[in-house]
Amino acid sequence: MTSRFFRRPISWADYRAVIELVPPPGVDAPEAEYNIAPGTHVPILRRAPEGEYAPRHAIQIAPAYWG
């Protein structure tokens, strides 16, 4: 399944201002993209499980694959 959309560049500060995101250490914010294809890394937001870089239940960003 493909998705055709445009995602503007968003800084970690922009994310944090809206959802109190805990960004992963040493990782740049996602770049703007159009037409994210299957098999590419796509950032997702989730509640942090125990043992992650973010405190448990904090909102964190994690890579995922389409399909």
N, C-alpha and C positions, 0 to 999 in steps of 0.2 A: 504494500500500500504506500503510495507516495502522498506527499502533502505539498501543495503549492501555496506558500504564504511568504510574507516578508517579516522578518524580525529585526527591528532596529537595534543598534548597539545600546546596551544597557550596562552601566558600571555597577560594581559591587555596592557602591554608596547608594545608587538608585534602588537596587533591590532591598538593601538594609533599611532605607527610609520608609518603605511600604510594608514589608513583611518581616523585618528583623531577621534577615537571612544571615546565617553563619557561613561565610565563604570558605572553600577548601584552601588550606595553606599552600602557597606557592603556585596557585593556578590563576590565570588571567580570566576576566569575565568573558562570557561567550561573545563571539563576533556576530555582527548582523549577517543574516543569511536569507537566501530566497530559494525555494524549491528544495527542501531538505529531502534527500533521497534515501531509500532503504540501505541499510548497512552503514550509515554514518552515525557518529556520536551525536546525540541530542540531549541537551541538559534537561533534567527533570528536577522538580522540587519534591522533597519528602520530609517526613518527620524522622529525625535521627534515631536509629536504634542504639542500644547500649554498645559501648566500645568504639564508636566512631570519633572523628575529630571534633564534632560539635557535641554539646551537651545533649543528653537523652531528651527526646521530644522537641528539640529545637528544629527550626526549619533549615535544611541543608540542601545543597545542590549536588546531584550525582549524575554521572554519565549513563546513558542507556542506548541500546540499539533499537532501531525500527525493525519490526518483523522478527 
